[in-house]
């Protein structure tokens, strides 16, 4: 990434200058001291002083060009590591990442969030311990932990707030438990928010300032990126689009309302409708699955739709239409230039996304869709852990925190 002089915050002095230099080195190609001076407007001696401190802290390393003449500085991604956790309803992914959110080690595990926080957290911490031990990570090398959970989170406290699919987790002190045990900073966020961050920083949405990440799996949610920053809303519930209700729909939602998007278009909704078709004997291929002792999943319906089964085609189309309708409203409201589709249903590809696009372009205003692109997630099932790692690294290397580190060193 090429930095312009105007992108650098001015007016810093003392340790703040060191933090600003660290930010610049982190977000660009390797730079010489002279280039840093030009970008920051700081004197040669000030740049040198702070660069020496950053080198001593191990946050920055010096490389030489092939001729060996020009020395350049780059951020040391291997200076430490972070743990990233993506908790789903029925599984958890725990990853060890470097300071550029590259996954160095990774373990997935089946579990049920409905088993409650004590049991689930004990199992997650055992996995963290095993990853740290097998990679010989010392406690001073662990810079932080980021964790996504499938429910609303009050970001300032890290508390889950009445998460509908996680009974017993309301205000459970996740952050305190993890930070006490691992002696590092911990950030908890909603899983879809973290996926949005992951795609923006390292996936399908790199370089796009205004974008939505929409996850359609067993539930439906969105992460909102505005001006390059995740928008959480006042209490952390922004993007909860699964409970936007559609006009004229009567399906009852567990939230107490009728016609919520999640009850019509999610994987859970499709499986329920498919099971009903099978039980009523209206769809022979689905009935066969049920009679064979299997459970009908959204994927069965998508597979049959691909083979041209008419009722399954109409279910996939109905899901796409409902999602398209809600997205059209969001697009008119927020005017993003990109929507990244993720979650299990995004794997269905063709027909589903075509329907979503048709409805979006038909129902949004022409100006709102002038630059709009709809893409599939690039990070797929790694979006959550990559986003969790990216969030922690950004927080750990925020201006304030690096200023503190430089102060302690100076
Ligand atoms: Zn609802």
Boltz pocket constraint, residues with backbone or C-beta under 6 A from the ligand:
constraints:
  - pocket:
      binder: B
      contacts: [[A, 242], [A, 243], [A, 253], [A, 254], [A, 255], [A, 256], [A, 257], [A, 260], [A, 262]]
      max_distance: 6.0
